[in-house]
Amino acid sequence: LLGFYAPDDFIAGVCPRAFTGGRRHALSAAQLWRTHLLAVLTSTHSLNLLVAQLPEQGAWRHFARLRRTLPTARMLHEFRQGV
């Protein structure tokens, strides 16, 4: 279980989401980090392919703690630039 090794509070502290004056962030830093981790842990090594497969992979969504909003390729790219 990876949840014990990378708690959400730690991820939020490492990747703070600053107020930008624009729209609210749809996903937390921990959700985006876990989605990036899925690209490494699964046979899907492309973030674009991962985004395409997330709607049909319930276990992946559960691992990344995604509920209603799914990440887009743009969200993942912007998160990678911020880290």
N, CA, C and O atoms as CSV, one atom per row, in Angstrom:
chain,resi,resn,atom,element,x,y,z
A,1,LEU,N,N,0.834,-1.172,0.000
A,1,LEU,CA,C,0.000,0.000,0.000
A,1,LEU,C,C,0.881,1.237,0.000
A,1,LEU,O,O,1.766,1.386,0.842
A,2,LEU,N,N,0.631,2.106,-0.938
A,2,LEU,CA,C,1.438,3.308,-1.047
A,2,LEU,C,C,0.921,4.450,-0.186
A,2,LEU,O,O,1.645,5.412,0.069
A,3,GLY,N,N,-0.302,4.353,0.254
A,3,GLY,CA,C,-0.883,5.421,1.045
A,3,GLY,C,C,-0.106,5.718,2.315
A,3,GLY,O,O,-0.073,6.862,2.770
A,4,PHE,N,N,0.530,4.683,2.901
A,4,PHE,CA,C,1.291,4.881,4.126
A,4,PHE,C,C,2.618,5.586,3.863
A,4,PHE,O,O,3.151,6.242,4.759
A,5,TYR,N,N,3.147,5.468,2.683
A,5,TYR,CA,C,4.455,6.037,2.370
A,5,TYR,C,C,4.368,7.460,1.839
A,5,TYR,O,O,5.354,8.196,1.892
A,6,ALA,N,N,3.237,7.852,1.341
A,6,ALA,CA,C,3.075,9.211,0.811
A,6,ALA,C,C,1.717,9.756,1.245
A,6,ALA,O,O,0.769,9.768,0.460
A,7,PRO,N,N,1.625,10.207,2.492
A,7,PRO,CA,C,0.343,10.741,2.961
A,7,PRO,C,C,-0.029,12.031,2.230
A,7,PRO,O,O,0.836,12.794,1.798
A,8,ASP,N,N,-1.313,12.249,2.106
A,8,ASP,CA,C,-1.808,13.427,1.384
A,8,ASP,C,C,-1.314,14.729,1.998
A,8,ASP,O,O,-1.046,15.686,1.271
A,9,ASP,N,N,-1.189,14.788,3.318
A,9,ASP,CA,C,-0.713,16.009,3.965
A,9,ASP,C,C,0.723,16.329,3.552
A,9,ASP,O,O,1.070,17.490,3.337
A,10,PHE,N,N,1.546,15.300,3.444
A,10,PHE,CA,C,2.932,15.498,3.023
A,10,PHE,C,C,2.991,16.015,1.587
A,10,PHE,O,O,3.755,16.932,1.286
A,11,ILE,N,N,2.189,15.430,0.706
A,11,ILE,CA,C,2.167,15.840,-0.700
A,11,ILE,C,C,1.684,17.285,-0.816
A,11,ILE,O,O,2.239,18.068,-1.587
A,12,ALA,N,N,0.661,17.632,-0.058
A,12,ALA,CA,C,0.144,19.008,-0.091
A,12,ALA,C,C,1.193,19.997,0.417
A,12,ALA,O,O,1.255,21.132,-0.056
A,13,GLY,N,N,2.015,19.575,1.373
A,13,GLY,CA,C,3.060,20.460,1.878
A,13,GLY,C,C,4.197,20.650,0.893
A,13,GLY,O,O,4.779,21.732,0.809
A,14,VAL,N,N,4.516,19.600,0.146
A,14,VAL,CA,C,5.599,19.665,-0.841
A,14,VAL,C,C,5.160,20.437,-2.084
A,14,VAL,O,O,5.953,21.164,-2.682
A,15,CYS,N,N,3.907,20.276,-2.464
A,15,CYS,CA,C,3.372,20.915,-3.678
A,15,CYS,C,C,2.219,21.845,-3.300
A,15,CYS,O,O,1.063,21.529,-3.584
A,16,PRO,N,N,2.506,22.981,-2.667
A,16,PRO,CA,C,1.419,23.876,-2.266
A,16,PRO,C,C,0.730,24.493,-3.486
A,16,PRO,O,O,1.379,24.825,-4.478
A,17,ARG,N,N,-0.572,24.636,-3.397
A,17,ARG,CA,C,-1.355,25.252,-4.468
A,17,ARG,C,C,-1.650,26.678,-4.053
A,17,ARG,O,O,-2.547,26.911,-3.243
A,18,ALA,N,N,-0.926,27.617,-4.581
A,18,ALA,CA,C,-1.074,29.023,-4.208
A,18,ALA,C,C,-2.331,29.617,-4.845
A,18,ALA,O,O,-2.784,29.169,-5.899
A,19,PHE,N,N,-2.872,30.620,-4.192
A,19,PHE,CA,C,-4.024,31.336,-4.720
A,19,PHE,C,C,-3.583,32.145,-5.927
A,19,PHE,O,O,-2.630,32.920,-5.843
A,20,THR,N,N,-4.265,31.972,-7.043
A,20,THR,CA,C,-3.875,32.659,-8.268
A,20,THR,C,C,-4.858,33.754,-8.664
A,20,THR,O,O,-4.583,34.532,-9.578
A,21,GLY,N,N,-5.989,33.822,-7.993
A,21,GLY,CA,C,-6.990,34.813,-8.354
A,21,GLY,C,C,-7.907,34.334,-9.466
A,21,GLY,O,O,-8.850,35.032,-9.838
A,22,GLY,N,N,-7.640,33.165,-9.993
A,22,GLY,CA,C,-8.455,32.604,-11.074
A,22,GLY,C,C,-9.412,31.548,-10.550
A,22,GLY,O,O,-9.879,31.614,-9.413
A,23,ARG,N,N,-9.690,30.580,-11.399
A,23,ARG,CA,C,-10.604,29.507,-11.026
A,23,ARG,C,C,-10.030,28.643,-9.913
A,23,ARG,O,O,-8.816,28.559,-9.727
A,24,ARG,N,N,-10.932,28.006,-9.181
A,24,ARG,CA,C,-10.523,27.056,-8.149
A,24,ARG,C,C,-9.878,25.849,-8.801
A,24,ARG,O,O,-10.226,25.491,-9.926
A,25,HIS,N,N,-8.947,25.221,-8.111
A,25,HIS,CA,C,-8.346,24.001,-8.620
A,25,HIS,C,C,-9.346,22.864,-8.486
A,25,HIS,O,O,-9.951,22.682,-7.430
A,26,ALA,N,N,-9.518,22.097,-9.561
A,26,ALA,CA,C,-10.488,21.008,-9.549
A,26,ALA,C,C,-9.987,19.810,-8.757
A,26,ALA,O,O,-10.785,19.088,-8.159
A,27,LEU,N,N,-8.675,19.588,-8.744
A,27,LEU,CA,C,-8.092,18.439,-8.057
A,27,LEU,C,C,-6.984,18.900,-7.119
A,27,LEU,O,O,-6.336,19.921,-7.348
A,28,SER,N,N,-6.785,18.133,-6.070
A,28,SER,CA,C,-5.721,18.470,-5.123
A,28,SER,C,C,-4.373,17.995,-5.656
A,28,SER,O,O,-4.308,17.217,-6.608
A,29,ALA,N,N,-3.317,18.466,-5.040
A,29,ALA,CA,C,-1.977,18.056,-5.440
A,29,ALA,C,C,-1.791,16.558,-5.215
A,29,ALA,O,O,-1.121,15.893,-6.006
A,30,ALA,N,N,-2.374,16.024,-4.152
A,30,ALA,CA,C,-2.247,14.595,-3.872
A,30,ALA,C,C,-2.934,13.762,-4.957
A,30,ALA,O,O,-2.405,12.729,-5.367
A,31,GLN,N,N,-4.097,14.196,-5.422
A,31,GLN,CA,C,-4.787,13.460,-6.481
A,31,GLN,C,C,-3.966,13.474,-7.766
A,31,GLN,O,O,-3.858,12.450,-8.439
A,32,LEU,N,N,-3.394,14.610,-8.110
A,32,LEU,CA,C,-2.584,14.686,-9.321
A,32,LEU,C,C,-1.290,13.882,-9.178
A,32,LEU,O,O,-0.838,13.265,-10.142
A,33,TRP,N,N,-0.698,13.883,-7.999
A,33,TRP,CA,C,0.527,13.107,-7.762
A,33,TRP,C,C,0.242,11.625,-7.908
A,33,TRP,O,O,1.011,10.899,-8.539
A,34,ARG,N,N,-0.875,11.169,-7.320
A,34,ARG,CA,C,-1.238,9.760,-7.430
A,34,ARG,C,C,-1.554,9.373,-8.873
A,34,ARG,O,O,-1.286,8.241,-9.276
A,35,THR,N,N,-2.107,10.272,-9.642
A,35,THR,CA,C,-2.370,9.990,-11.050
A,35,THR,C,C,-1.062,9.839,-11.819
A,35,THR,O,O,-0.945,8.967,-12.680
A,36,HIS,N,N,-0.081,10.680,-11.514
A,36,HIS,CA,C,1.241,10.522,-12.134
A,36,HIS,C,C,1.874,9.195,-11.727
A,36,HIS,O,O,2.532,8.539,-12.534
A,37,LEU,N,N,1.671,8.812,-10.486
A,37,LEU,CA,C,2.218,7.550,-10.005
A,37,LEU,C,C,1.604,6.363,-10.746
A,37,LEU,O,O,2.281,5.359,-10.969
A,38,LEU,N,N,0.348,6.465,-11.123
A,38,LEU,CA,C,-0.299,5.406,-11.899
A,38,LEU,C,C,0.403,5.172,-13.231
A,38,LEU,O,O,0.489,4.037,-13.699
A,39,ALA,N,N,0.900,6.229,-13.835
A,39,ALA,CA,C,1.608,6.078,-15.106
A,39,ALA,C,C,2.868,5.243,-14.945
A,39,ALA,O,O,3.294,4.576,-15.887
A,40,VAL,N,N,3.461,5.272,-13.773
A,40,VAL,CA,C,4.677,4.492,-13.512
A,40,VAL,C,C,4.334,3.072,-13.079
A,40,VAL,O,O,5.018,2.127,-13.470
A,41,LEU,N,N,3.291,2.911,-12.282
A,41,LEU,CA,C,2.958,1.611,-11.708
A,41,LEU,C,C,2.187,0.685,-12.641
A,41,LEU,O,O,2.217,-0.533,-12.466
A,42,THR,N,N,1.508,1.240,-13.617
A,42,THR,CA,C,0.701,0.415,-14.526
A,42,THR,C,C,1.422,0.238,-15.847
A,42,THR,O,O,2.495,0.800,-16.070
A,43,SER,N,N,0.820,-0.545,-16.712
A,43,SER,CA,C,1.407,-0.758,-18.038
A,43,SER,C,C,1.206,0.449,-18.942
A,43,SER,O,O,1.775,0.516,-20.031
A,44,THR,N,N,0.396,1.404,-18.489
A,44,THR,CA,C,0.160,2.630,-19.242
A,44,THR,C,C,1.256,3.628,-18.898
A,44,THR,O,O,1.251,4.192,-17.804
A,45,HIS,N,N,2.183,3.854,-19.802
A,45,HIS,CA,C,3.301,4.754,-19.511
A,45,HIS,C,C,3.126,6.139,-20.124
A,45,HIS,O,O,4.033,6.968,-20.035
A,46,SER,N,N,1.994,6.401,-20.734
A,46,SER,CA,C,1.705,7.695,-21.329
A,46,SER,C,C,0.588,8.353,-20.528
A,46,SER,O,O,-0.427,7.721,-20.238
A,47,LEU,N,N,0.775,9.619,-20.173
A,47,LEU,CA,C,-0.262,10.312,-19.422
A,47,LEU,C,C,-1.533,10.492,-20.248
A,47,LEU,O,O,-2.637,10.444,-19.704
A,48,ASN,N,N,-1.389,10.698,-21.551
A,48,ASN,CA,C,-2.571,10.838,-22.402
A,48,ASN,C,C,-3.370,9.543,-22.435
A,48,ASN,O,O,-4.599,9.582,-22.384
A,49,LEU,N,N,-2.704,8.404,-22.518
A,49,LEU,CA,C,-3.391,7.110,-22.519
A,49,LEU,C,C,-3.997,6.835,-21.148
A,49,LEU,O,O,-5.080,6.257,-21.056
A,50,LEU,N,N,-3.319,7.238,-20.095
A,50,LEU,CA,C,-3.847,7.070,-18.746
A,50,LEU,C,C,-5.146,7.851,-18.584
A,50,LEU,O,O,-6.116,7.333,-18.030
A,51,VAL,N,N,-5.172,9.079,-19.058
A,51,VAL,CA,C,-6.380,9.909,-18.982
A,51,VAL,C,C,-7.516,9.260,-19.766
A,51,VAL,O,O,-8.670,9.315,-19.342
A,52,ALA,N,N,-7.201,8.650,-20.896
A,52,ALA,CA,C,-8.225,7.994,-21.703
A,52,ALA,C,C,-8.772,6.741,-21.017
A,52,ALA,O,O,-9.942,6.406,-21.199
A,53,GLN,N,N,-7.947,6.045,-20.233
A,53,GLN,CA,C,-8.368,4.805,-19.594
A,53,GLN,C,C,-8.987,5.004,-18.212
A,53,GLN,O,O,-9.645,4.091,-17.712
A,54,LEU,N,N,-8.804,6.138,-17.590
A,54,LEU,CA,C,-9.332,6.363,-16.243
A,54,LEU,C,C,-10.844,6.166,-16.121
A,54,LEU,O,O,-11.283,5.599,-15.120
A,55,PRO,N,N,-11.665,6.600,-17.080
A,55,PRO,CA,C,-13.110,6.401,-16.903
A,55,PRO,C,C,-13.523,4.938,-16.769
A,55,PRO,O,O,-14.530,4.649,-16.121
A,56,GLU,N,N,-12.787,4.022,-17.353
A,56,GLU,CA,C,-13.170,2.608,-17.281
A,56,GLU,C,C,-12.399,1.814,-16.235
A,56,GLU,O,O,-12.678,0.629,-16.050
A,57,GLN,N,N,-11.446,2.419,-15.552
A,57,GLN,CA,C,-10.634,1.732,-14.544
A,57,GLN,C,C,-10.999,2.227,-13.143
A,57,GLN,O,O,-10.420,3.190,-12.640
A,58,GLY,N,N,-11.957,1.559,-12.532
A,58,GLY,CA,C,-12.433,1.960,-11.212
A,58,GLY,C,C,-11.366,1.856,-10.121
A,58,GLY,O,O,-11.296,2.716,-9.243
A,59,ALA,N,N,-10.542,0.818,-10.170
A,59,ALA,CA,C,-9.495,0.643,-9.160
A,59,ALA,C,C,-8.465,1.763,-9.246
A,59,ALA,O,O,-7.955,2.209,-8.219
A,60,TRP,N,N,-8.156,2.218,-10.440
A,60,TRP,CA,C,-7.210,3.329,-10.620
A,60,TRP,C,C,-7.784,4.609,-10.024
A,60,TRP,O,O,-7.091,5.348,-9.324
A,61,ARG,N,N,-9.073,4.862,-10.315
A,61,ARG,CA,C,-9.714,6.063,-9.772
A,61,ARG,C,C,-9.756,6.014,-8.248
A,61,ARG,O,O,-9.576,7.034,-7.583
A,62,HIS,N,N,-9.996,4.824,-7.697
A,62,HIS,CA,C,-10.021,4.662,-6.240
A,62,HIS,C,C,-8.636,4.932,-5.653
A,62,HIS,O,O,-8.526,5.606,-4.629
A,63,PHE,N,N,-7.578,4.418,-6.283
A,63,PHE,CA,C,-6.215,4.641,-5.811
A,63,PHE,C,C,-5.868,6.127,-5.824
A,63,PHE,O,O,-5.268,6.634,-4.877
A,64,ALA,N,N,-6.241,6.818,-6.888
A,64,ALA,CA,C,-5.930,8.250,-7.016
A,64,ALA,C,C,-6.913,9.128,-6.246
A,64,ALA,O,O,-6.768,10.350,-6.210
A,65,ARG,N,N,-7.915,8.494,-5.628
A,65,ARG,CA,C,-8.944,9.196,-4.849
A,65,ARG,C,C,-9.689,10.218,-5.694
A,65,ARG,O,O,-9.933,11.346,-5.268
A,66,LEU,N,N,-10.042,9.798,-6.898
A,66,LEU,CA,C,-10.801,10.647,-7.813
A,66,LEU,C,C,-12.279,10.321,-7.660
A,66,LEU,O,O,-12.659,9.150,-7.659
A,67,ARG,N,N,-13.098,11.322,-7.532
A,67,ARG,CA,C,-14.522,11.084,-7.369
A,67,ARG,C,C,-15.271,11.478,-8.631
A,67,ARG,O,O,-15.482,10.649,-9.516
A,68,ARG,N,N,-15.666,12.716,-8.716
A,68,ARG,CA,C,-16.464,13.156,-9.865
A,68,ARG,C,C,-15.598,13.705,-10.986
A,68,ARG,O,O,-15.863,13.438,-12.158
A,69,THR,N,N,-14.578,14.459,-10.648
A,69,THR,CA,C,-13.743,15.109,-11.647
A,69,THR,C,C,-12.548,14.230,-11.981
A,69,THR,O,O,-11.838,13.769,-11.087
A,70,LEU,N,N,-12.330,14.002,-13.263
A,70,LEU,CA,C,-11.160,13.262,-13.704
A,70,LEU,C,C,-10.136,14.240,-14.259
A,70,LEU,O,O,-10.508,15.263,-14.834
A,71,PRO,N,N,-8.867,13.942,-14.097
A,71,PRO,CA,C,-7.849,14.853,-14.619
A,71,PRO,C,C,-7.815,14.825,-16.140
A,71,PRO,O,O,-8.168,13.826,-16.767
A,72,THR,N,N,-7.392,15.920,-16.709
A,72,THR,CA,C,-7.181,15.991,-18.151
A,72,THR,C,C,-5.676,16.023,-18.392
A,72,THR,O,O,-4.895,16.227,-17.462
A,73,ALA,N,N,-5.283,15.823,-19.620
A,73,ALA,CA,C,-3.861,15.860,-19.956
A,73,ALA,C,C,-3.274,17.233,-19.639
A,73,ALA,O,O,-2.110,17.338,-19.252
A,74,ARG,N,N,-4.066,18.273,-19.800
A,74,ARG,CA,C,-3.585,19.628,-19.499
A,74,ARG,C,C,-3.311,19.802,-18.007
A,74,ARG,O,O,-2.307,20.405,-17.627
A,75,MET,N,N,-4.203,19.274,-17.156
A,75,MET,CA,C,-3.997,19.358,-15.707
A,75,MET,C,C,-2.707,18.662,-15.313
A,75,MET,O,O,-1.937,19.186,-14.508
A,76,LEU,N,N,-2.467,17.494,-15.870
A,76,LEU,CA,C,-1.283,16.722,-15.515
A,76,LEU,C,C,-0.021,17.421,-15.985
A,76,LEU,O,O,0.998,17.396,-15.295
A,77,HIS,N,N,-0.079,18.040,-17.145
A,77,HIS,CA,C,1.089,18.750,-17.661
A,77,HIS,C,C,1.406,19.967,-16.792
A,77,HIS,O,O,2.570,20.230,-16.490
A,78,GLU,N,N,0.377,20.703,-16.393
A,78,GLU,CA,C,0.592,21.893,-15.563
A,78,GLU,C,C,1.116,21.516,-14.199
A,78,GLU,O,O,1.937,22.242,-13.638
A,79,PHE,N,N,0.664,20.396,-13.643
A,79,PHE,CA,C,1.148,19.942,-12.343
A,79,PHE,C,C,2.620,19.563,-12.434
A,79,PHE,O,O,3.399,19.872,-11.533
A,80,ARG,N,N,3.000,18.903,-13.508
A,80,ARG,CA,C,4.390,18.489,-13.687
A,80,ARG,C,C,5.294,19.709,-13.800
A,80,ARG,O,O,6.425,19.678,-13.315
A,81,GLN,N,N,4.822,20.781,-14.428
A,81,GLN,CA,C,5.610,21.999,-14.556
A,81,GLN,C,C,5.784,22.683,-13.212
A,81,GLN,O,O,6.822,23.294,-12.958
A,82,GLY,N,N,4.772,22.587,-12.341
A,82,GLY,CA,C,4.833,23.245,-11.038
A,82,GLY,C,C,5.741,22.566,-10.045
A,82,GLY,O,O,6.242,23.209,-9.122
A,83,VAL,N,N,5.962,21.282,-10.215
A,83,VAL,CA,C,6.801,20.521,-9.282
A,83,VAL,C,C,8.200,20.646,-9.699
A,83,VAL,O,O,9.088,20.085,-9.057
